[in-house]
Amino acid sequence: MKRELLQKLRKKNNLTQQEVAEILEITPVFYGMIERGERNPSLELAKKIADLFDSTIDEIFFNTKLYKLYNGQSTA
């Protein structure tokens, strides 16, 4: 399952996959695989990603409130 929200957050922050990977200290290939949903990050890495985008693990990886807001769905 492609993680479109993760891609939207990265682009909103004007970051490339390369830049995010450097911040997270992982390879750009691995970050791309996470963004495409081909690989899952460890809990520690998921937390770093959530912190980077001022979000939570749930919002980014489990399609909760933030996901719905970015996709024009009601959160009520």
N, C-alpha and C positions, 0 to 999 in steps of 0.2 A: 504494500500500500504506500503510495507516494505521499510524502509528508509536505503537502503544499503550504501549510502554515509556516513550517520551518523556513521554506524558501521565501515566503512573503516577509517574514520577520527579518531575514538576512538582507533582502533587497531594501526594505524600509530603512534599515540602518546603513545603507550604502556600502555594504560589504560584499566582497567576492567570496567564493568558496575557499580560495587560497588564503585570504586574510583570516577567515573564521578558523580554518585549520591551524594557521600559525598561532592564533590566540589560544586555541585549545591544546596546542602542542601535539597534534595528530597529523597524519598525512592528508593532503587534499583529496586523494582517492577515497580514503576511508570516510571523510566527511561527506563527500558526494554520495557514497553508498548509504550513509545514514539518512541524508536528505531524500534520496530516492526510495527509502524504505527497504533497501536490500540487506541492510545490517542494522542491528539494534545496539545502541551504546550501552556501556556498563552504567550502573546506577551513578557512579562517581562522575562519569562523563556527561550523562544526562543532566545532572545537577549543574555542571559547568556551563552547558549549553543554555539551560533555563536561566541561570544567573546572567549570562552574557546578554540575553535578550530581555532581561528584567521581567521574567515570567516564572511559571512553575513547570515542573515535569509533567503534571497532569494536563495543563493547558496545551503544551506542545506535543506530547506523545500520546495523550489519551483523548484528544478532541473534545475538550470541555468548553467552558464559557468563551475563552478567547477565540477558539476555532469558530464557534458559532457567530461571534461578532464579525470576524473577518469574512465570513461567508453569508452575511446578511440574514441570519436566522435569529429568531426571537430567543432570548435567554430566560424568559419568564416561565 
